[in-house]
């Protein structure tokens, strides 16, 4: 499935700007405030990017395009001057004072998380496979050493450095078989301790955090289970009984008979996994008796939740506690729990950050939002709901003053949490956000030295004078000689040919292989203003598609390697805006040594130009609750699109009025095509409240969102298609999940 080529990093600024002196006294830098950098886009969402957002106004300051194939993680140096974004075979380095790409780190294989020495002169980057820890000099941006992680066939992602810079902690990405946390002495660069992790049928550990005093390491693990066991363990975490097939809190005689049928082989375990208390795959007499006892109100002992955090003592390098996240409702944790929500079995991530005072740890990936760990007693003190569907939060970062936590959710939002009240104060719409890092206040912009002043250095926390080194800057390539074919300004364009007879002069930002393949180049002039779809569908080799401004030697405007890496579609596709009369160079290249016969298509979706004003005529579906509405987009117009998709697809707009205050789930389950669902406040032109393309990553192409609404609040619901031919019959469901007892709503 193709999506628009959009990928950014978001930077969120959080303090009043002042003027400060850095380095030599003759050089004046403008002081930057705190900022949050959010890595977004990528994969099926197109070219990645970083968005820069002012945290005082929560508005976008700038957007920084990134090369393709990023891990989604980001690390910011302690002094806040540089941000490192790992990619596939490289790391992009951003100068946060100018918010421009300043260099690239090469010779790294599948880099993941980034940690830094206390003075910021060394970056430590985990390499997924083969597992290792790369050591990078941040002044030269070169790899100075690599520490292999032995006996690790599941890869490594998480890394943290102790406050004194003496040790690094690295954990297994998938804690199966011999999963462990390794302790590395950074002076000798040797592994000095190995801390075993619980063995999981399936699970993920993608982050860890070390307390400011360096005494504890918190390592979240999510989804430590699989298959039928997942359902059983999740239900157990919700205090459900063995044999409670309907998950309603009681066991009936019919359910006991069903268990007997499973034990005798007449029925399969899949019809009621909750009988399998010991996760053996078989139903025993003891498990049938446990269900009988449950029918009389006595539940059998249940195993722990599949979601937890290991607490490691750095003095003994041993696990001293386990924080059980379970599946709990948002708000204060009590003895009352609830069943798992959709998507809760396989949370999207396990990012963690600790407040500067070390008092609380915020963990992404918990059901409906963020778990807050009280580090005094290692219990979950609250769960902060952040919106989205189920537990689809991925990463979290806390501001230097500890007052705010920024949480990225894979449903297309960045939630800002007030850590004093543990409530979401605002939510920002960002396509496919994945990682977030906080830049502390520091110097910004380009210094203006006096005529006799010395050359400025980095802020005083650096002890060495920076020596600029040559870096790869693909967005400003040299001007190679080329002889492009002029395609004119026709619409649509369909061109075929072979790259075997082409030249090899270009390397795209999206090409992690270095591109030794020949390419063919074309000039194209946009006849009208709009968003243009360009693809190589139908080509017989692994293509790379690149678009440059004006001519062959212009800046790279957009690029794409694989249209859909998840579906292993190795042709390329991108979408970019062009103005009427704008000329671009379109380059069809090959990945690595690939070459062959290509097909190039250029078209303009049947969407209104940016200057056109769409007509808003929604169908009022009232305020019933629950509500099911059916219709068809087959003959609808295409006037709108949402922040997560809908380019070119026809849509139906529905007006709904919330009957009560609460959290509403809206979905298109049962629809006959690839839907995109987005909700706006008031009418068609209101503020985006939520957007979703696919409800999960399992191949389900229907959509679902959750929004917090007040009684009487009107919303516009858009049922859209992912692409122009995505249309047909749809079913829309609206259900209030948690009616609020008061008019105050905490959420989006």
C-alpha positions as CSV (number, residue, x, y, z in Angstrom):
1,X,0.0,0.0,0.0
2,X,1.5,3.3,-1.1
3,X,1.3,6.4,1.0
4,X,2.4,10.0,0.4
5,X,6.2,10.5,0.8
6,X,6.2,12.5,4.0
7,X,8.6,12.0,6.9
8,X,9.8,14.6,9.3
9,X,11.3,15.5,12.7
10,X,9.2,17.6,15.1
11,X,11.0,20.1,17.4
12,X,9.0,21.5,20.3
13,X,10.4,24.6,22.0
14,X,9.7,25.2,25.6
15,X,11.3,28.4,27.2
16,X,11.5,32.1,26.7
17,X,14.3,33.2,24.3
18,X,17.1,35.2,25.7
19,X,20.6,36.3,24.6
20,X,23.7,34.5,26.0
21,X,27.4,34.5,25.3
22,X,29.0,31.2,24.3
23,X,32.6,30.4,23.6
24,X,34.8,33.4,22.9
25,X,33.4,36.6,24.4
26,X,33.4,38.3,21.0
27,X,30.8,35.9,19.6
28,X,27.1,36.4,20.4
29,X,24.7,33.5,20.0
30,X,20.9,33.8,20.2
31,X,19.7,31.6,23.1
32,X,17.4,28.7,22.1
33,X,14.7,27.5,24.4
34,X,13.9,23.8,25.2
35,X,12.7,21.8,22.2
36,X,11.2,18.4,21.4
37,X,12.4,16.7,18.2
38,X,9.9,14.1,16.9
39,X,11.0,11.7,14.2
40,X,8.0,10.8,12.0
41,X,6.9,9.4,8.6
42,X,9.0,6.6,7.1
43,X,8.2,3.2,5.9
44,X,4.8,3.1,4.2
45,X,4.3,6.7,5.2
46,X,7.0,7.9,2.8
47,X,10.1,10.0,3.3
48,X,10.9,10.5,7.0
49,X,11.2,13.9,8.6
50,X,11.7,15.8,11.9
51,X,9.1,18.4,13.0
52,X,10.2,21.3,15.2
53,X,7.4,22.5,17.5
54,X,7.4,25.5,19.9
55,X,6.3,24.0,23.2
56,X,5.0,27.3,24.5
57,X,2.5,27.6,21.6
58,X,2.7,23.9,20.5
59,X,3.0,25.0,16.9
60,X,5.4,23.8,14.2
61,X,8.6,25.9,13.9
62,X,10.2,24.0,11.0
63,X,10.4,20.6,9.3
64,X,13.6,18.8,8.5
65,X,13.5,16.2,5.8
66,X,15.5,13.0,6.4
67,X,16.8,10.2,4.2
68,X,14.9,7.0,3.8
69,X,15.0,3.9,6.1
70,X,15.3,5.4,9.6
71,X,15.0,3.4,12.8
72,X,12.5,6.0,14.2
73,X,14.7,6.8,17.2
74,X,16.6,10.0,18.0
75,X,19.2,11.1,20.5
76,X,20.2,14.7,21.5
77,X,23.6,15.5,22.9
78,X,23.6,16.7,26.6
79,X,24.4,20.3,25.5
80,X,21.6,20.3,23.0
81,X,23.6,21.3,20.0
82,X,23.3,18.1,17.9
83,X,20.6,15.4,17.3
84,X,21.5,12.0,15.9
85,X,18.9,10.1,13.9
86,X,19.8,6.5,13.1
87,X,19.1,5.2,9.6
88,X,19.8,2.0,7.7
89,X,23.6,2.0,7.4
90,X,24.0,5.6,8.4
91,X,23.2,8.2,11.1
92,X,21.9,11.6,10.2
93,X,23.4,14.4,12.3
94,X,21.3,17.6,12.8
95,X,22.8,20.8,14.0
96,X,19.9,22.0,16.3
97,X,21.2,25.6,16.4
98,X,20.3,25.9,12.7
99,X,18.0,22.9,12.4
100,X,19.9,21.7,9.3
101,X,21.6,18.4,8.5
102,X,25.3,19.0,9.2
103,X,26.7,15.5,8.5
104,X,26.4,11.8,8.3
105,X,27.9,8.9,10.2
106,X,28.6,5.9,8.0
107,X,29.9,2.4,8.6
108,X,27.1,1.5,11.0
109,X,24.8,-1.5,10.3
110,X,21.1,-1.1,11.4
111,X,21.8,1.5,14.1
112,X,19.0,1.9,16.7
113,X,19.0,3.8,20.0
114,X,21.6,6.5,20.9
115,X,23.1,7.4,24.3
116,X,25.9,9.9,25.0
117,X,28.8,10.4,27.4
118,X,28.1,13.1,30.0
119,X,30.2,15.6,28.2
120,X,28.6,14.7,24.8
121,X,31.9,14.0,23.1
122,X,31.1,10.3,22.5
123,X,27.9,8.7,21.2
124,X,27.0,5.1,21.9
125,X,24.7,3.5,19.3
126,X,23.2,0.0,19.4
127,X,23.5,-2.0,16.2
128,X,20.5,-4.4,15.8
129,X,22.1,-7.3,13.8
130,X,24.8,-8.3,14.1
131,X,24.4,-7.1,17.7
132,X,27.0,-4.6,18.8
133,X,27.6,-1.2,20.4
134,X,29.2,1.4,18.1
135,X,31.3,4.2,19.7
136,X,31.3,7.4,17.7
137,X,33.4,10.6,18.1
138,X,30.8,13.4,17.9
139,X,33.4,16.0,16.8
140,X,34.5,14.0,13.7
141,X,31.3,11.9,13.4
142,X,33.3,8.8,12.8
143,X,33.1,5.3,14.4
144,X,36.2,4.8,16.6
145,X,35.3,1.3,17.9
146,X,32.6,-1.4,17.9
147,X,31.9,-3.7,20.9
148,X,30.3,-7.0,19.8
149,X,27.5,-8.4,22.0
150,X,28.1,-12.1,22.1
151,X,25.5,-14.9,22.4
152,X,22.8,-12.5,21.2
153,X,20.8,-13.7,18.2
154,X,17.8,-11.5,18.8
155,X,19.5,-8.1,18.4
156,X,19.9,-5.2,20.7
157,X,18.1,-1.8,20.8
158,X,18.1,-0.2,24.2
159,X,21.2,1.6,25.6
160,X,21.9,3.9,28.5
161,X,25.0,5.4,30.0
162,X,25.4,5.9,33.8
163,X,25.7,9.6,34.9
164,X,29.4,9.2,35.6
165,X,30.0,7.9,32.1
166,X,31.6,4.7,33.4
167,X,29.2,2.0,32.2
168,X,26.7,1.4,29.4
169,X,23.7,-0.9,29.8
170,X,22.4,-2.7,26.7
171,X,19.4,-5.0,26.6
172,X,18.1,-7.7,24.3
173,X,15.5,-6.4,21.7
174,X,13.4,-9.6,21.7
175,X,13.8,-11.4,25.1
176,X,13.6,-14.9,23.9
177,X,15.9,-17.8,24.5
178,X,19.1,-16.2,26.1
179,X,17.8,-12.7,26.5
180,X,19.9,-10.5,28.8
181,X,21.0,-7.0,29.9
182,X,24.7,-6.5,29.3
183,X,26.9,-4.2,31.4
184,X,29.8,-2.7,29.5
185,X,32.8,-1.0,31.2
186,X,33.4,1.9,28.8
187,X,37.0,2.4,29.9
188,X,38.1,-1.1,29.1
189,X,35.2,-1.6,26.5
190,X,34.5,-5.0,27.9
191,X,31.3,-6.7,29.1
192,X,31.6,-7.0,32.9
193,X,28.2,-8.4,33.8
194,X,25.3,-10.2,32.2
195,X,21.8,-9.9,33.8
196,X,19.3,-12.6,32.6
197,X,15.9,-11.4,31.4
198,X,12.7,-13.5,31.6
199,X,12.2,-15.8,28.7
200,X,9.2,-14.8,26.5
201,X,7.4,-16.6,23.7
202,X,7.3,-13.2,22.2
203,X,8.2,-9.8,23.5
204,X,10.0,-6.5,22.8
205,X,12.3,-4.3,24.8
206,X,13.3,-1.2,22.9
207,X,14.4,1.3,25.6
208,X,15.8,1.6,29.1
209,X,16.4,4.5,31.5
210,X,18.9,5.1,34.3
211,X,18.0,7.2,37.4
212,X,19.9,10.5,37.8
213,X,21.8,9.1,40.8
214,X,22.9,6.1,38.7
215,X,21.6,3.6,41.3
216,X,18.8,1.9,39.3
217,X,18.1,0.9,35.7
218,X,14.5,0.5,34.5
219,X,14.0,-1.9,31.5
220,X,10.4,-2.1,30.1
221,X,9.3,-5.4,28.4
222,X,6.0,-5.6,26.5
223,X,4.0,-8.4,25.0
224,X,6.0,-11.1,26.8
225,X,3.7,-13.8,25.5
226,X,2.1,-15.2,22.3
227,X,-0.9,-16.8,20.6
228,X,-3.6,-18.2,22.9
229,X,-1.4,-17.6,25.9
230,X,-1.6,-13.9,25.2
231,X,-5.4,-13.9,25.6
232,X,-5.2,-15.9,28.7
233,X,-2.5,-13.8,30.4
234,X,-4.1,-10.5,29.4
235,X,-7.4,-11.7,30.8
236,X,-5.6,-12.9,33.9
237,X,-4.2,-9.4,34.4
238,X,-7.7,-8.1,34.3
239,X,-8.6,-10.5,37.2
240,X,-10.6,-12.9,35.1
241,X,-11.2,-16.5,36.1
242,X,-9.9,-19.7,34.5
243,X,-12.6,-20.9,32.1
244,X,-14.3,-17.5,31.7
245,X,-14.6,-17.9,27.9
246,X,-16.9,-14.9,27.6
247,X,-14.6,-12.7,29.7
248,X,-17.5,-11.3,31.7
249,X,-16.2,-12.2,35.2
250,X,-18.2,-15.4,35.7
251,X,-17.9,-19.1,34.7
252,X,-21.1,-20.8,33.6
253,X,-21.9,-24.6,33.4
254,X,-21.9,-24.3,29.6
255,X,-18.3,-23.0,29.7
256,X,-17.3,-25.9,31.9
257,X,-18.8,-28.3,29.4
258,X,-16.8,-26.4,26.7
259,X,-13.6,-27.0,28.7
260,X,-14.4,-30.7,29.0
261,X,-14.9,-30.8,25.2
262,X,-11.4,-29.2,24.7
263,X,-9.9,-31.7,27.2
264,X,-11.5,-34.6,25.3
265,X,-10.3,-33.3,21.9
266,X,-13.8,-32.6,20.6
267,X,-13.2,-28.8,20.6
268,X,-10.0,-26.9,20.0
269,X,-8.2,-24.8,22.6
270,X,-8.7,-21.7,20.4
271,X,-12.4,-21.5,21.4
272,X,-11.5,-20.7,25.0
273,X,-7.7,-20.3,25.7
274,X,-8.6,-19.2,29.3
275,X,-8.8,-22.9,30.4
276,X,-5.0,-23.3,29.7
277,X,-3.9,-21.9,33.1
278,X,-0.3,-23.3,32.9
279,X,0.1,-22.4,29.2
280,X,0.9,-26.0,28.3
281,X,-1.4,-26.2,25.3
282,X,-3.4,-28.9,27.0
283,X,-6.4,-28.9,29.3
284,X,-5.8,-31.0,32.5
285,X,-8.1,-32.3,35.2
286,X,-6.7,-29.7,37.6
287,X,-7.5,-26.9,35.1
288,X,-11.1,-28.2,34.8
289,X,-11.4,-28.2,38.6
290,X,-10.0,-24.6,38.6
291,X,-12.8,-23.6,36.3
292,X,-15.4,-25.4,38.5
293,X,-14.0,-23.5,41.6
294,X,-14.2,-20.3,39.6
295,X,-17.9,-21.0,38.9
296,X,-18.4,-20.9,42.7
297,X,-16.5,-17.6,43.0
298,X,-13.0,-18.9,43.7
299,X,-10.5,-17.9,41.0
300,X,-7.4,-20.0,40.4
301,X,-4.0,-18.3,40.8
302,X,-3.0,-16.5,37.6
303,X,0.4,-15.7,36.1
304,X,1.8,-12.2,35.9
305,X,1.0,-9.7,33.2
306,X,3.0,-9.9,29.9
307,X,3.9,-6.2,30.4
308,X,6.4,-5.2,33.0
309,X,9.6,-3.3,33.8
310,X,12.7,-4.9,35.3
311,X,14.4,-2.9,38.0
312,X,18.2,-3.4,38.1
313,X,20.5,-2.4,41.0
314,X,23.7,-1.0,39.4
315,X,25.8,-1.9,42.5
316,X,25.0,-5.6,42.4
317,X,23.9,-5.7,38.7
318,X,20.9,-7.9,39.6
319,X,17.2,-7.5,39.1
320,X,15.8,-6.3,42.5
321,X,12.2,-5.7,41.5
322,X,9.6,-6.1,38.8
323,X,7.0,-3.4,38.1
324,X,3.8,-5.1,36.7
325,X,1.9,-2.9,34.2
326,X,-1.0,-5.2,33.6
327,X,-4.0,-4.0,31.6
328,X,-5.5,-1.2,33.7
329,X,-8.0,1.5,33.1
330,X,-6.7,5.1,32.8
331,X,-6.5,7.0,36.1
332,X,-5.3,5.9,39.5
333,X,-4.5,2.2,39.8
334,X,-6.9,0.4,42.2
335,X,-8.0,-3.1,42.7
336,X,-10.5,-2.7,40.0
337,X,-9.2,-3.6,36.5
338,X,-10.8,-4.1,33.2
339,X,-10.5,-6.4,30.2
340,X,-7.8,-5.8,27.6
341,X,-8.6,-3.3,24.8
342,X,-8.1,-3.9,21.1
343,X,-4.5,-3.8,20.2
344,X,-3.4,-4.3,23.8
345,X,-1.7,-7.7,23.2
346,X,1.1,-6.3,21.1
347,X,1.9,-2.7,22.3
348,X,3.8,-0.6,19.8
349,X,6.8,0.3,21.9
350,X,8.3,0.6,25.3
351,X,10.0,4.0,25.4
352,X,10.9,5.3,28.9
353,X,12.2,8.5,30.5
354,X,12.7,9.5,34.1
355,X,12.0,12.9,35.7
356,X,15.2,14.9,36.5
357,X,14.6,14.4,40.3
358,X,14.4,10.7,39.8
359,X,11.0,10.5,41.4
360,X,8.9,9.1,38.5
361,X,9.5,7.0,35.4
362,X,7.1,7.5,32.4
363,X,6.7,4.4,30.2
364,X,5.1,4.4,26.8
365,X,3.3,1.3,25.5
366,X,0.8,0.9,28.3
367,X,-2.9,0.4,27.5
368,X,-4.4,3.7,26.4
369,X,-1.3,5.8,27.2
370,X,1.6,6.1,29.6
371,X,2.3,4.2,32.8
372,X,3.8,6.3,35.6
373,X,6.1,4.4,37.9
374,X,6.7,5.7,41.4
375,X,10.4,4.9,41.9
376,X,10.1,5.1,45.7
377,X,8.2,1.8,45.9
378,X,8.3,0.6,42.2
379,X,4.5,0.6,41.7
380,X,2.4,2.1,38.9
381,X,0.9,5.2,40.5
382,X,-1.3,6.1,37.5
383,X,-1.9,5.5,33.8
384,X,-2.2,8.7,31.8
385,X,-4.6,8.3,28.8
386,X,-3.2,9.9,25.7
387,X,-5.8,9.1,23.0
388,X,-5.5,6.9,20.0
389,X,-6.5,3.3,19.8
390,X,-5.6,0.8,22.6
391,X,-2.0,1.1,23.8
392,X,-0.5,2.6,20.6
393,X,2.1,4.8,22.2
394,X,5.8,4.4,21.3
395,X,8.2,6.8,22.9
396,X,8.3,9.4,25.6
397,X,10.7,12.2,26.6
398,X,10.6,14.6,29.6
399,X,11.7,18.3,29.5
400,X,14.8,19.3,31.5
401,X,12.6,21.0,34.2
402,X,10.5,17.9,34.6
403,X,7.2,19.7,34.1
404,X,6.1,18.1,30.8
405,X,6.4,14.7,29.1
406,X,6.0,14.4,25.3
407,X,4.5,11.1,24.1
408,X,4.3,9.9,20.5
409,X,1.4,7.7,19.5
410,X,1.3,5.7,16.3
411,X,-2.2,6.8,15.6
412,X,-0.7,10.1,14.5
413,X,-0.4,12.3,17.5
414,X,2.1,13.8,20.0
415,X,0.5,14.1,23.4
416,X,1.9,16.7,25.9
417,X,1.5,15.6,29.6
418,X,1.6,18.0,32.5
419,X,3.6,15.9,35.0
420,X,2.2,17.7,38.0
421,X,-1.4,16.7,37.3
422,X,-0.6,13.8,35.0
423,X,-3.1,15.0,32.4
424,X,-2.8,15.6,28.7
425,X,-2.9,19.4,28.2
426,X,-2.7,19.3,24.4
427,X,-2.3,16.9,21.5
428,X,-0.5,17.6,18.2
429,X,-1.2,15.8,14.9
430,X,1.9,14.3,13.3
431,X,1.9,11.6,10.6
432,X,3.3,8.3,12.0
433,X,5.4,9.7,14.8
434,X,8.0,7.2,16.2
435,X,10.6,8.7,18.4
436,X,11.1,11.9,20.5
437,X,14.0,13.6,22.0
438,X,14.3,16.8,24.1
439,X,16.8,19.5,23.2
440,X,17.8,21.5,26.4
441,X,18.1,25.3,26.1
442,X,21.3,26.3,24.2
443,X,22.7,28.5,21.5
444,X,20.8,28.9,18.2
445,X,21.4,30.3,14.7
446,X,24.7,31.4,13.1
447,X,27.0,33.5,15.2
448,X,28.1,37.0,14.1
449,X,31.7,37.4,15.3
450,X,33.4,40.8,15.3
451,X,36.0,41.4,12.5
452,X,38.8,40.6,14.9
453,X,37.1,37.9,17.0
454,X,38.2,34.3,17.0
455,X,36.2,31.5,15.5
456,X,33.4,30.4,17.8
457,X,33.4,26.9,19.3
458,X,30.6,24.7,20.6
459,X,29.1,25.6,24.0
460,X,31.5,25.4,27.0
461,X,30.4,21.9,28.0
462,X,32.7,20.7,25.1
463,X,36.3,20.6,26.0
464,X,37.8,20.3,22.4
465,X,37.7,22.8,19.6
466,X,35.5,21.4,16.8
467,X,37.4,20.8,13.6
468,X,35.0,20.6,10.6
469,X,35.3,17.5,8.6
470,X,33.9,16.6,5.2
471,X,30.4,15.2,5.5
472,X,27.9,13.7,3.1
473,X,25.1,16.2,2.4
474,X,22.9,14.6,-0.2
475,X,20.5,17.5,-0.4
476,X,23.2,19.7,-2.0
477,X,25.0,17.4,-4.4
478,X,27.5,18.5,-7.0
479,X,26.2,19.1,-10.5
480,X,27.0,16.0,-12.6
481,X,26.8,16.0,-16.4
482,X,23.6,14.4,-17.6
483,X,21.4,14.4,-20.7
484,X,17.8,14.2,-19.4
485,X,14.9,13.4,-21.6
486,X,12.3,16.2,-21.6
487,X,8.8,14.9,-20.9
488,X,7.2,18.2,-21.3
489,X,4.1,18.9,-19.2
490,X,1.6,16.3,-20.2
491,X,-0.8,14.5,-17.8
492,X,-0.7,11.6,-17.2
493,X,2.8,10.5,-18.1
494,X,3.7,6.8,-18.8
495,X,7.2,6.2,-19.9
496,X,9.1,2.9,-20.3
497,X,12.8,2.1,-20.9
498,X,15.9,0.5,-19.5
499,X,18.5,1.8,-17.1
500,X,21.0,-0.6,-18.5
501,X,22.0,2.0,-21.1
502,X,22.0,4.9,-18.6
503,X,24.8,6.6,-16.8
504,X,25.9,6.3,-13.1
505,X,26.3,9.8,-11.7
506,X,23.7,10.1,-9.0
507,X,23.4,8.9,-5.4
508,X,20.0,9.6,-3.7
509,X,19.5,10.3,0.0
510,X,17.2,7.2,0.0
511,X,19.9,4.9,-1.3
512,X,21.7,3.2,1.7
513,X,23.7,1.0,-0.8
514,X,25.7,3.8,-2.3
515,X,24.2,3.2,-5.7
516,X,26.5,1.7,-8.2
517,X,23.6,1.3,-10.6
518,X,23.0,3.3,-13.8
519,X,20.0,5.6,-14.0
520,X,17.8,7.4,-16.5
521,X,16.9,11.1,-16.0
522,X,13.8,13.0,-17.2
523,X,12.8,16.7,-17.0
524,X,9.1,17.4,-16.2
525,X,7.2,20.7,-15.9
526,X,4.1,20.7,-13.8
527,X,1.2,22.1,-15.8
528,X,-0.9,23.0,-12.8
529,X,-0.4,23.4,-9.0
530,X,-1.1,20.2,-7.0
531,X,0.2,17.1,-5.3
532,X,1.8,14.8,-7.9
533,X,2.1,11.1,-7.7
534,X,5.3,9.6,-9.3
535,X,6.0,5.9,-9.3
536,X,7.8,3.1,-11.0
537,X,5.1,0.5,-10.7
538,X,5.6,-2.3,-13.3
539,X,9.4,-2.1,-13.3
540,X,11.2,-5.4,-13.2
541,X,14.0,-4.5,-10.7
542,X,14.5,-2.9,-7.3
543,X,14.2,0.8,-8.2
544,X,15.0,4.1,-6.4
545,X,13.1,7.2,-7.4
546,X,14.5,10.7,-6.9
547,X,13.2,14.1,-7.8
548,X,15.5,17.2,-7.9
549,X,14.7,20.8,-8.3
550,X,15.0,22.4,-11.8
551,X,17.6,20.1,-13.3
552,X,20.0,17.2,-12.6
553,X,22.2,19.2,-10.2
554,X,19.4,20.7,-8.2
555,X,18.5,20.0,-4.5
556,X,16.8,16.7,-3.9
557,X,13.1,17.4,-3.2
558,X,11.9,13.9,-2.5
559,X,13.0,10.3,-2.9
560,X,11.8,6.8,-2.2
561,X,13.4,3.3,-2.4
562,X,10.6,0.8,-1.7
563,X,6.9,1.8,-2.1
564,X,5.9,-0.6,0.7
565,X,8.8,-2.4,2.5
566,X,6.4,-4.3,4.7
567,X,4.8,-5.9,1.6
568,X,8.2,-6.2,-0.1
569,X,7.2,-4.0,-2.9
570,X,10.6,-2.9,-4.4
571,X,9.3,-0.5,-6.9
572,X,9.2,3.1,-5.8
573,X,6.5,5.8,-5.2
574,X,6.3,9.3,-3.8
575,X,4.0,12.3,-3.7
576,X,5.2,15.9,-3.7
577,X,3.7,19.3,-4.2
578,X,4.6,21.2,-7.4
579,X,3.5,24.7,-8.5
580,X,2.3,25.4,-12.0
581,X,5.3,25.9,-14.3
582,X,7.8,24.3,-11.8
583,X,10.4,22.1,-13.5
584,X,12.0,19.1,-11.8
585,X,14.4,16.3,-12.8
586,X,13.0,12.8,-12.2
587,X,15.7,10.1,-11.8
588,X,15.0,6.4,-12.1
589,X,17.8,4.6,-10.3
590,X,18.5,1.1,-9.0
591,X,19.3,-0.1,-5.4
592,X,22.8,-1.5,-5.1
593,X,23.6,-3.0,-8.5
594,X,20.0,-3.4,-9.7
595,X,19.1,-2.4,-13.3
596,X,16.6,-3.3,-15.9
597,X,13.4,-2.3,-17.6
598,X,11.4,0.4,-15.8
599,X,8.0,2.0,-16.0
600,X,7.7,5.7,-14.9
601,X,4.3,7.2,-14.2
602,X,3.4,10.8,-13.3
603,X,-0.1,11.8,-12.5
604,X,-2.2,14.3,-10.6
605,X,-4.8,12.9,-8.2
606,X,-8.4,14.1,-8.8
607,X,-8.2,16.3,-5.8
608,X,-9.0,20.1,-5.7
609,X,-5.9,22.3,-6.1
610,X,-4.8,24.1,-2.9
611,X,-6.6,27.3,-4.0
612,X,-10.0,25.6,-4.4
613,X,-12.5,25.7,-1.5
614,X,-14.3,22.4,-1.1
615,X,-18.0,22.3,-0.4
616,X,-19.0,21.1,3.0
617,X,-22.4,19.3,3.0
618,X,-22.3,16.6,5.7
619,X,-25.1,14.1,6.4
620,X,-26.5,14.6,9.9
621,X,-26.6,11.2,11.6
622,X,-27.9,12.6,14.9
623,X,-26.7,11.7,18.4
624,X,-27.9,8.1,19.0
625,X,-25.7,5.9,21.2
626,X,-24.6,3.4,20.2
627,X,-24.9,4.1,16.5
628,X,-24.3,2.1,13.4
629,X,-24.5,3.8,10.0
630,X,-24.1,2.3,6.6
631,X,-23.4,4.0,3.2
632,X,-21.2,4.0,0.2
633,X,-18.4,6.3,-1.1
634,X,-18.6,4.8,-4.6
635,X,-20.1,7.9,-6.2
636,X,-18.8,10.5,-3.7
637,X,-16.6,13.4,-4.5
638,X,-13.0,13.8,-3.5
639,X,-12.6,17.1,-1.7
640,X,-10.8,16.4,1.6
641,X,-7.9,14.4,3.0
642,X,-6.7,13.8,6.5
643,X,-3.3,14.1,8.2
644,X,-2.9,10.3,7.9
645,X,-4.1,9.8,4.4
646,X,-7.1,10.1,2.0
647,X,-5.2,11.7,-1.0
648,X,-7.3,11.0,-4.1
649,X,-10.0,8.8,-2.5
650,X,-13.6,9.8,-2.5
651,X,-15.2,10.5,0.9
652,X,-18.5,10.8,2.8
653,X,-18.8,13.4,5.5
654,X,-21.1,12.8,8.5
655,X,-22.2,15.2,11.2
656,X,-22.5,13.7,14.7
657,X,-23.5,15.3,18.0
658,X,-22.2,13.7,21.3
659,X,-25.1,12.9,23.6
660,X,-22.9,12.7,26.7
661,X,-19.4,13.6,27.8
662,X,-17.0,10.8,27.4
663,X,-14.5,8.9,25.3
664,X,-15.9,7.8,21.9
665,X,-14.6,5.0,19.7
666,X,-15.4,5.4,16.0
667,X,-14.5,2.7,13.6
668,X,-15.3,1.4,10.1
669,X,-15.1,-2.3,10.9
670,X,-16.9,-4.4,8.3
671,X,-16.3,-2.0,5.5
672,X,-15.5,-3.3,2.0
673,X,-12.5,-1.2,1.1
674,X,-9.3,0.3,2.5
675,X,-10.7,3.1,4.6
676,X,-9.1,6.3,6.1
677,X,-11.1,7.7,9.0
678,X,-10.6,11.2,10.4
679,X,-12.6,13.5,12.8
680,X,-12.7,17.2,13.0
681,X,-14.2,19.5,15.5
682,X,-17.4,21.3,14.5
683,X,-17.5,21.0,10.7
684,X,-15.5,20.0,7.7
685,X,-13.0,22.8,8.3
686,X,-12.5,22.4,12.0
687,X,-9.4,21.3,14.0
688,X,-8.3,17.7,13.4
689,X,-9.1,15.6,16.5
690,X,-8.0,12.2,15.3
691,X,-7.0,10.2,12.2
692,X,-6.3,6.6,11.4
693,X,-5.6,4.6,8.2
694,X,-5.3,1.0,9.3
695,X,-6.6,-0.1,12.7
696,X,-3.5,-2.4,13.2
697,X,-0.5,-3.7,11.4
698,X,-1.9,-7.2,10.8
699,X,-3.4,-6.4,7.4
700,X,-6.7,-5.1,8.6
701,X,-7.5,-2.2,6.2
702,X,-10.4,-0.7,8.2
703,X,-9.9,2.2,10.6
704,X,-10.6,3.2,14.2
705,X,-10.1,6.3,16.3
706,X,-10.9,7.3,19.9
707,X,-11.8,10.9,20.7
708,X,-12.8,12.7,23.9
709,X,-16.1,14.7,23.4
710,X,-18.3,16.9,25.6
711,X,-22.0,16.6,25.7
712,X,-23.5,18.5,22.8
713,X,-20.2,18.8,20.9
714,X,-20.6,18.5,17.1
715,X,-18.0,16.7,15.0
716,X,-17.4,16.0,11.3
717,X,-16.6,12.4,10.6
718,X,-14.8,11.7,7.3
719,X,-15.0,8.1,5.8
720,X,-12.4,8.3,3.1
721,X,-10.5,6.0,0.8
722,X,-6.7,5.4,1.0
723,X,-6.2,5.8,-2.8
724,X,-8.4,6.8,-5.8
725,X,-9.7,3.3,-6.4
726,X,-10.5,2.7,-2.7
727,X,-14.2,3.2,-2.4
728,X,-17.4,1.2,-1.9
729,X,-19.8,0.2,0.9
730,X,-18.9,1.2,4.4
731,X,-20.1,0.6,8.0
732,X,-19.5,3.2,10.7
733,X,-19.8,2.4,14.4
734,X,-19.9,5.0,17.2
735,X,-19.7,3.8,20.8
736,X,-19.1,5.8,24.0
737,X,-16.5,3.8,25.9
738,X,-16.4,5.7,29.2
739,X,-19.1,8.3,29.9
740,X,-17.6,10.9,32.2
741,X,-19.3,11.8,35.5
742,X,-18.4,15.4,35.2
743,X,-18.1,17.9,32.3
744,X,-14.3,17.9,32.5
745,X,-12.7,15.7,29.9
746,X,-9.0,14.7,30.0
747,X,-7.8,13.7,26.6
748,X,-7.1,15.1,23.2
